[in-house]
């Protein structure tokens, strides 16, 4: 990462120095040599190594992303692949509500592959339960992985945690 040194002070952005020198005309894309003529030294600074806590937060973010990918990835119900994303959850909950109102309710339910099945109240309730169980399994797995992350004492141990759902 580039830093700029002017009058023995280090700046992150060239604009900070430009504001100190309002009467100096800077080239649009100055070279290091042009900056040196203005008394500005360009230095390359390596970013600091992330702390263990920062690495843990990043790993927790990876786990969260993997959990949502798994939640949205669908599950199998009675041999058929069904959607489990937020829209599918909402639709399944609405269908279950209708089954409570009308126990004889049936509907055509679209599977992940685009095929339709006729689902009665029992199937609809079972499907909603399967979706809910799938989602809960994902959160349970996230909790297990998060516990491993929180107890990891080194970056190496943290890197050994396999994020699998």
C-alpha positions in Angstrom: 0.0 0.0 0.0 1.3 3.4 -0.9 1.9 6.1 1.6 3.2 9.6 1.0 5.8 11.4 3.2 5.9 15.2 3.2 7.8 17.3 5.8 8.5 14.1 7.8 4.8 13.3 8.2 3.2 10.2 6.6 -0.1 10.6 4.8 -2.4 7.9 3.4 -3.8 9.9 0.6 -2.1 12.3 -1.8 -5.1 14.6 -1.5 -4.2 15.3 2.1 -0.9 16.8 1.0 -2.5 18.7 -1.9 -4.8 20.4 0.6 -1.6 21.7 2.4 -0.2 23.1 -0.9 -3.2 24.9 -2.5 -0.9 27.0 -4.7 1.0 24.1 -6.1 -0.1 22.6 -9.4 -0.1 18.8 -9.3 0.0 16.6 -12.4 -3.2 14.6 -12.9 -1.4 11.3 -12.4 2.0 12.2 -10.9 4.9 9.8 -11.1 7.0 9.1 -8.1 9.7 11.3 -9.7 7.3 14.3 -10.1 6.3 13.9 -6.5 9.9 13.8 -5.4 10.4 17.2 -7.2 7.7 18.6 -4.9 9.4 17.2 -1.8 7.0 14.2 -1.5 8.4 10.7 -1.0 6.4 7.7 -2.0 6.9 4.7 0.3 5.3 1.2 0.2 4.0 0.0 3.5 3.0 -3.5 4.1 -0.4 -3.8 5.7 -0.2 -5.1 9.3 -0.9 -8.8 9.8 -4.4 -9.3 11.0 -4.9 -10.0 14.6 -6.4 -13.4 15.7 -9.6 -11.6 16.6 -9.8 -10.1 13.0 -9.1 -13.6 11.6 -11.8 -15.0 13.7 -14.3 -12.4 12.6 -13.4 -13.1 8.9 -13.9 -16.9 9.5 -17.3 -16.3 11.2 -18.3 -14.3 8.1 -17.2 -17.2 5.8 -19.3 -19.6 8.0 -22.3 -17.3 7.8 -22.0 -17.1 4.0 -21.7 -20.8 3.7 -24.8 -21.3 6.0 -26.9 -19.0 3.8 -25.8 -20.8 0.7 -26.8 -24.1 2.2 -30.1 -22.8 3.5 -30.9 -21.4 0.0 -29.7 -24.5 -1.7 -32.7 -26.7 -1.2 -33.4 -30.0 0.4 -35.0 -33.4 -0.4 -38.6 -34.2 0.6 -40.1 -37.5 -0.2 -37.5 -38.1 -2.9 -38.0 -34.7 -4.6 -35.7 -31.7 -4.4 -37.6 -28.6 -3.0 -36.5 -25.0 -2.7 -35.7 -23.7 0.8 -34.8 -20.0 0.2 -36.7 -17.2 1.8 -39.4 -17.2 -0.9 -40.0 -20.9 -0.5 -40.2 -20.6 3.3 -42.8 -17.8 2.9 -44.8 -19.8 0.4 -44.7 -23.0 2.5 -45.8 -21.1 5.6 -48.7 -19.6 3.7 -49.7 -23.0 2.4 -49.6 -24.4 5.9 -51.8 -21.6 7.1 -54.3 -22.4 4.3 -54.3 -26.1 5.5 -55.2 -24.9 9.0 -58.2 -23.1 7.5 -59.1 -25.8 5.1 -57.9 -29.3 6.0 -58.9 -30.6 2.5 -56.8 -28.0 0.8 -54.5 -29.2 -2.1 -52.3 -27.2 -4.4 -49.8 -27.7 -7.2 -46.3 -27.3 -5.8 -43.3 -26.5 -8.0 -40.2 -28.5 -7.3 -36.6 -27.3 -7.8 -36.4 -29.0 -11.2 -39.5 -27.2 -12.4 -41.8 -30.2 -12.2 -45.1 -29.8 -10.3 -46.7 -32.2 -7.8 -50.1 -32.1 -6.2 -49.7 -31.7 -2.5 -52.4 -32.3 0.1 -52.5 -30.8 3.6 -50.3 -33.6 5.0 -47.7 -33.2 2.3 -47.7 -29.4 2.6 -47.3 -29.6 6.4 -44.5 -32.2 5.9 -42.8 -30.1 3.3 -42.9 -27.0 5.5 -41.5 -29.1 8.4 -38.7 -30.4 6.1 -37.8 -26.9 5.1 -37.8 -25.8 8.8 -35.6 -28.8 9.8 -33.2 -28.1 6.9 -32.9 -24.5 8.1 -32.4 -25.5 11.7 -29.7 -28.0 10.8 -27.9 -25.2 9.0 -28.1 -22.9 12.1 -27.0 -25.8 14.4 -24.0 -26.4 12.2 -23.2 -22.7 12.2 -23.2 -22.8 16.0 -20.9 -25.8 16.1 -18.4 -24.1 13.7 -18.7 -20.8 15.5 -17.7 -22.5 18.8 -14.6 -23.9 17.1 -13.7 -20.5 15.8 -14.1 -18.8 19.2 -11.9 -21.4 20.9 -9.2 -21.5 18.3 -6.0 -20.2 20.0 -3.9 -19.6 16.9 -4.3 -18.6 13.3 -3.1 -22.1 12.3 -5.9 -23.8 14.4 -8.4 -21.4 12.9 -7.3 -22.3 9.4 -7.7 -26.0 10.2 -11.5 -25.6 10.7 -13.3 -27.1 7.8 -16.3 -25.1 6.8 -18.8 -27.7 5.7 -22.5 -27.9 5.8 
